[in-house]
Amino acid sequence: MLILPFVAGCDDEDPVVVDAPPFPPDGVFSVTGDEVVSIFWNENQEPDLAGYQIWRGNEAPEGPYFHLASVSANTTSYDDTDVVNGEFWFYAVLAVDAAGNESELSRETVFDTPRPEGFNLVLVEEGQDLLHAGYDFSSLSGQSQSRDNSTTDIYYDSDSGVNYVVAKGALVDIQDYGVIPLVGVDWAPETGWAPSKRAEAIVGHSYIVRIVDGQGDFNMAKFEVTGVTNTNLTVDWAYQEVPNELELSRIAPLGGAMR
Protein backbone atom coordinates (compact mmCIF):
# COMPACT_ATOMS: atom_id res chain seq x y z
CA MET A 1 0.00 0.00 0.00
CA LEU A 2 1.32 3.45 -0.93
CA ILE A 3 0.52 6.58 1.14
CA LEU A 4 0.89 9.92 -0.68
CA PRO A 5 1.10 13.35 0.99
CA PHE A 6 -1.64 16.02 0.76
CA VAL A 7 -2.23 17.22 -2.79
CA ALA A 8 -3.38 20.82 -3.40
CA GLY A 9 -7.02 21.06 -4.49
CA CYS A 10 -8.26 18.20 -2.31
CA ASP A 11 -11.24 18.85 0.02
CA ASP A 12 -9.21 18.01 3.14
CA GLU A 13 -5.61 17.67 4.20
CA ASP A 14 -5.63 13.92 4.84
CA PRO A 15 -3.01 11.87 3.02
CA VAL A 16 -4.07 10.09 -0.15
CA VAL A 17 -4.03 6.31 0.26
CA VAL A 18 -3.32 4.32 -2.89
CA ASP A 19 -3.88 0.57 -2.68
CA ALA A 20 -0.78 -0.34 -4.71
CA PRO A 21 1.20 -3.58 -4.50
CA PRO A 22 4.83 -3.65 -3.30
CA PHE A 23 7.73 -3.47 -5.72
CA PRO A 24 9.11 -6.83 -6.89
CA PRO A 25 12.12 -7.93 -4.80
CA ASP A 26 15.46 -7.32 -6.51
CA GLY A 27 18.99 -8.66 -6.23
CA VAL A 28 17.71 -12.24 -6.30
CA PHE A 29 20.35 -14.94 -6.66
CA SER A 30 20.88 -18.57 -5.73
CA VAL A 31 23.71 -20.53 -4.16
CA THR A 32 24.11 -24.15 -5.19
CA GLY A 33 24.52 -26.76 -2.47
CA ASP A 34 24.44 -30.48 -1.91
CA GLU A 35 20.72 -31.35 -2.12
CA VAL A 36 19.88 -27.73 -1.23
CA VAL A 37 19.47 -24.46 -3.13
CA SER A 38 19.71 -21.23 -1.11
CA ILE A 39 17.82 -18.21 -2.47
CA PHE A 40 18.78 -14.65 -1.46
CA TRP A 41 17.27 -11.24 -2.23
CA ASN A 42 17.44 -7.58 -1.15
CA GLU A 43 15.06 -6.28 1.52
CA ASN A 44 12.01 -4.34 0.29
CA GLN A 45 11.49 -0.86 1.75
CA GLU A 46 7.67 -0.64 1.98
CA PRO A 47 6.65 0.24 5.58
CA ASP A 48 3.69 -2.15 5.51
CA LEU A 49 5.58 -5.11 4.09
CA ALA A 50 4.17 -8.38 5.43
CA GLY A 51 6.47 -10.96 3.88
CA TYR A 52 7.75 -12.72 0.79
CA GLN A 53 6.81 -15.74 -1.26
CA ILE A 54 9.33 -18.00 -3.00
CA TRP A 55 8.26 -19.60 -6.26
CA ARG A 56 9.92 -22.14 -8.53
CA GLY A 57 9.42 -23.97 -11.82
CA ASN A 58 11.35 -26.33 -14.06
CA GLU A 59 10.16 -25.52 -17.58
CA ALA A 60 11.41 -22.11 -18.73
CA PRO A 61 12.60 -18.72 -17.38
CA GLU A 62 9.18 -17.23 -18.12
CA GLY A 63 7.38 -19.96 -16.18
CA PRO A 64 5.14 -21.46 -15.15
CA TYR A 65 6.15 -20.96 -11.50
CA PHE A 66 4.55 -22.65 -8.50
CA HIS A 67 4.42 -21.46 -4.89
CA LEU A 68 7.17 -23.01 -2.78
CA ALA A 69 7.18 -21.18 0.57
CA SER A 70 6.28 -17.99 2.42
CA VAL A 71 8.59 -16.15 4.84
CA SER A 72 8.34 -13.12 7.12
CA ALA A 73 9.13 -9.51 6.21
CA ASN A 74 12.47 -9.57 8.04
CA THR A 75 13.71 -12.63 6.10
CA THR A 76 15.74 -12.26 2.92
CA SER A 77 16.77 -15.85 2.21
CA TYR A 78 15.30 -19.31 1.92
CA ASP A 79 16.83 -22.80 1.73
CA ASP A 80 15.03 -25.10 -0.67
CA THR A 81 15.77 -28.59 0.59
CA ASP A 82 13.02 -30.23 -1.50
CA VAL A 83 15.50 -30.88 -4.31
CA VAL A 84 17.59 -33.75 -5.64
CA ASN A 85 21.13 -33.36 -6.95
CA GLY A 86 21.08 -33.01 -10.72
CA GLU A 87 17.55 -31.50 -10.88
CA PHE A 88 17.19 -28.16 -12.64
CA TRP A 89 14.99 -25.40 -11.13
CA PHE A 90 14.09 -21.78 -11.88
CA TYR A 91 13.34 -19.48 -8.91
CA ALA A 92 11.54 -16.19 -8.32
CA VAL A 93 10.43 -14.14 -5.29
CA LEU A 94 7.48 -11.78 -4.75
CA ALA A 95 6.61 -9.38 -1.91
CA VAL A 96 3.29 -9.16 -0.02
CA ASP A 97 2.02 -6.19 2.01
CA ALA A 98 -0.29 -6.07 5.04
CA ALA A 99 -3.35 -5.60 2.83
CA GLY A 100 -2.54 -8.78 0.94
CA ASN A 101 -1.33 -7.03 -2.20
CA GLU A 102 1.28 -9.07 -4.07
CA SER A 103 4.10 -7.71 -6.20
CA GLU A 104 5.03 -9.14 -9.54
CA LEU A 105 7.63 -11.90 -9.51
CA SER A 106 11.24 -10.77 -9.27
CA ARG A 107 12.70 -9.86 -12.66
CA GLU A 108 16.05 -11.66 -12.39
CA THR A 109 16.06 -15.08 -14.05
CA VAL A 110 17.58 -17.40 -11.46
CA PHE A 111 18.19 -21.09 -11.91
CA ASP A 112 20.08 -23.79 -10.05
CA THR A 113 21.21 -27.39 -10.30
CA PRO A 114 22.22 -28.86 -6.89
CA ARG A 115 25.39 -30.95 -6.83
CA PRO A 116 27.28 -33.17 -4.33
CA GLU A 117 30.07 -31.78 -2.17
CA GLY A 118 32.47 -32.97 0.50
CA PHE A 119 34.84 -31.67 3.13
CA ASN A 120 38.27 -32.47 4.57
CA LEU A 121 39.39 -34.81 1.80
CA VAL A 122 43.06 -35.71 2.47
CA LEU A 123 45.44 -36.60 -0.35
CA VAL A 124 48.94 -37.89 0.44
CA GLU A 125 51.93 -36.70 -1.58
CA GLU A 126 52.57 -39.34 -4.25
CA GLY A 127 56.17 -39.91 -3.21
CA GLN A 128 55.00 -40.66 0.33
CA ASP A 129 52.03 -42.91 -0.50
CA LEU A 130 51.09 -43.47 -4.12
CA LEU A 131 47.98 -45.42 -3.12
CA HIS A 132 46.39 -42.38 -1.42
CA ALA A 133 47.58 -39.54 -3.64
CA GLY A 134 44.61 -39.29 -6.02
CA TYR A 135 40.90 -38.57 -6.14
CA ASP A 136 38.01 -39.43 -8.48
CA PHE A 137 35.38 -36.69 -8.21
CA SER A 138 32.65 -38.79 -9.80
CA SER A 139 33.01 -41.39 -7.02
CA LEU A 140 31.59 -38.85 -4.53
CA SER A 141 33.37 -40.96 -1.93
CA GLY A 142 35.45 -38.34 -0.16
CA GLN A 143 38.18 -40.99 -0.01
CA SER A 144 41.60 -40.85 -1.66
CA GLN A 145 42.72 -43.51 -4.11
CA SER A 146 45.80 -44.54 -6.04
CA ARG A 147 47.35 -42.02 -8.38
CA ASP A 148 47.51 -44.79 -10.98
CA ASN A 149 43.84 -45.72 -10.79
CA SER A 150 42.24 -45.29 -14.24
CA THR A 151 39.45 -43.13 -12.75
CA THR A 152 41.75 -40.72 -10.88
CA ASP A 153 41.14 -37.08 -11.86
CA ILE A 154 43.72 -35.25 -9.71
CA TYR A 155 46.64 -36.19 -7.47
CA TYR A 156 49.04 -34.50 -5.06
CA ASP A 157 52.71 -34.05 -5.93
CA SER A 158 55.58 -32.13 -4.33
CA ASP A 159 58.43 -31.18 -6.65
CA SER A 160 61.58 -29.37 -5.48
CA GLY A 161 59.77 -28.03 -2.43
CA VAL A 162 56.75 -26.75 -4.38
CA ASN A 163 53.39 -28.44 -3.77
CA TYR A 164 51.14 -29.13 -6.77
CA VAL A 165 47.72 -30.51 -7.58
CA VAL A 166 48.06 -32.32 -10.90
CA ALA A 167 45.33 -33.07 -13.42
CA LYS A 168 45.84 -36.65 -14.53
CA GLY A 169 45.81 -37.52 -18.21
CA ALA A 170 44.84 -35.76 -21.40
CA LEU A 171 41.13 -35.60 -20.55
CA VAL A 172 41.42 -33.64 -17.28
CA ASP A 173 42.22 -29.90 -17.00
CA ILE A 174 42.84 -27.67 -13.99
CA GLN A 175 43.19 -23.99 -13.19
CA ASP A 176 43.79 -21.85 -10.11
CA TYR A 177 40.70 -19.66 -9.54
CA GLY A 178 42.47 -17.47 -7.00
CA VAL A 179 41.93 -16.47 -3.37
CA ILE A 180 38.21 -17.09 -3.07
CA PRO A 181 36.07 -19.29 -0.79
CA LEU A 182 34.69 -22.39 -2.46
CA VAL A 183 31.11 -21.10 -2.24
CA GLY A 184 32.17 -18.08 -4.28
CA VAL A 185 33.30 -20.21 -7.22
CA ASP A 186 30.05 -19.93 -9.09
CA TRP A 187 30.59 -20.53 -12.77
CA ALA A 188 33.21 -22.64 -14.49
CA PRO A 189 35.20 -20.83 -17.19
CA GLU A 190 35.61 -22.30 -20.64
CA THR A 191 39.23 -21.18 -21.05
CA GLY A 192 42.30 -20.55 -18.88
CA TRP A 193 43.34 -24.15 -18.24
CA ALA A 194 46.94 -24.69 -17.13
CA PRO A 195 49.03 -26.00 -20.06
CA SER A 196 51.22 -27.90 -17.60
CA LYS A 197 48.18 -29.71 -16.17
CA ARG A 198 49.25 -28.65 -12.68
CA ALA A 199 48.56 -25.83 -10.24
CA GLU A 200 50.47 -24.86 -7.11
CA ALA A 201 48.54 -25.88 -3.99
CA ILE A 202 48.03 -22.74 -1.86
CA VAL A 203 45.85 -22.55 1.25
CA GLY A 204 42.82 -20.33 0.64
CA HIS A 205 42.91 -20.75 -3.13
CA SER A 206 40.08 -22.45 -5.01
CA TYR A 207 40.53 -24.45 -8.20
CA ILE A 208 38.36 -25.67 -11.06
CA VAL A 209 38.69 -29.03 -12.77
CA ARG A 210 37.19 -30.07 -16.11
CA ILE A 211 36.83 -33.81 -16.75
CA VAL A 212 36.13 -34.86 -20.36
CA ASP A 213 34.64 -38.29 -21.03
CA GLY A 214 36.27 -38.86 -24.41
CA GLN A 215 32.96 -38.48 -26.28
CA GLY A 216 32.92 -34.67 -26.18
CA ASP A 217 30.95 -34.32 -22.94
CA PHE A 218 32.45 -33.05 -19.70
CA ASN A 219 31.76 -32.61 -15.98
CA MET A 220 33.00 -29.76 -13.80
CA ALA A 221 34.43 -29.94 -10.29
CA LYS A 222 35.90 -27.44 -7.88
CA PHE A 223 37.94 -27.62 -4.69
CA GLU A 224 39.51 -25.31 -2.11
CA VAL A 225 42.83 -26.04 -0.43
CA THR A 226 42.25 -25.82 3.33
CA GLY A 227 45.58 -27.29 4.43
CA VAL A 228 48.89 -28.28 2.85
CA THR A 229 52.18 -29.77 4.03
CA ASN A 230 54.92 -31.60 2.15
CA THR A 231 53.10 -34.85 2.88
CA ASN A 232 49.36 -34.10 3.04
CA LEU A 233 46.88 -31.95 1.12
CA THR A 234 43.42 -31.23 2.56
CA VAL A 235 40.60 -29.91 0.38
CA ASP A 236 36.87 -29.22 0.34
CA TRP A 237 35.26 -30.13 -2.99
CA ALA A 238 32.12 -30.11 -5.11
CA TYR A 239 31.24 -31.97 -8.31
CA GLN A 240 28.58 -31.14 -10.89
CA GLU A 241 27.02 -34.45 -11.94
CA VAL A 242 25.08 -32.96 -14.85
CA PRO A 243 27.18 -33.27 -18.05
CA ASN A 244 28.18 -30.04 -19.79
CA GLU A 245 26.78 -27.92 -16.94
CA LEU A 246 29.08 -25.00 -16.08
CA GLU A 247 27.16 -23.95 -12.97
CA LEU A 248 28.98 -24.68 -9.73
CA SER A 249 27.27 -22.32 -7.30
CA ARG A 250 25.30 -19.29 -8.41
CA ILE A 251 23.56 -17.65 -11.34
CA ALA A 252 25.77 -16.59 -14.21
CA PRO A 253 25.52 -14.51 -17.37
CA LEU A 254 24.14 -16.01 -20.55
CA GLY A 255 23.89 -13.88 -23.66
CA GLY A 256 24.13 -10.68 -21.64
CA ALA A 257 21.23 -11.49 -19.30
CA MET A 258 20.96 -13.33 -16.02
CA ARG A 259 19.46 -16.78 -16.39
C-alpha positions, 0 to 999 in steps of 0.5 A: 500500500502506498501513502501519498502526501496532501495534494493541493485542491483536495477537500481536506488535508488527509493523506491520499491512500493508494492501494498499490502492490509492493515493488518486486524484490530485486537482487535475487540470486541462488547458491548451489549446495548439496541437495539444497538451493539457497535463495537470497534477495534484497530487503524491500522498503515498503513500511507495511511489508508483510512478507515474501513468497518464493516460487519455482518452476522447471520448464522455462525462465518465463514460467510457469512458477509454482508457490514453494514457501512464504517467509516473514518480512524480516527474512531475505533468504530461503533454503530449498531442501526439497531438491535432488542433486542433478535436478534443474529449477528456476526461482523467483520471489514476490513481496506481499504487504499487510493488505494482501497485495502481491508484487510481480515476480522478481525480474532476475532469471535465477536457476540452479542445479544442486550438486554433491560436495564434501569436506576435509578430503586428504590426499597424500603426496605421491612420493609418500604414499602413491595409493592415497595420492589421487581422487576421483570426483565422480566417485563422490566418496570423499576418499583418496585412491591410487594415483595410478587408478584409471578413474583418478582425476587429480593427485598431489605431488611435491616437486623441489619443495613446491606443492602441486595438484596435478590433473591426470591424463589428457582428458582432465584440466585444472586452473587456479581460480584465486583467493576465493572461498569455495562457495564463491566459485560460481561458474566454471570458465571455458578457457584458462586451463593450465598447459602444464596440467598442474597448479600450485597448492596454496591454502585459501585458493580455489581451483576448477577441474574439467573432466572430459569423457572422451565423447565430447561431454564433460563434468565440472568440479571445484575444490579449495585447499584448506591445508597443505604440508609436504606430505598431506593436502586437505581440500573441500570439494564439489562436483557437478554431476550434470554433463556439460553444466558450467554452474557450480554455485550461483547464477551466471551470465548467458547472452548478456542477461541473467538466467 
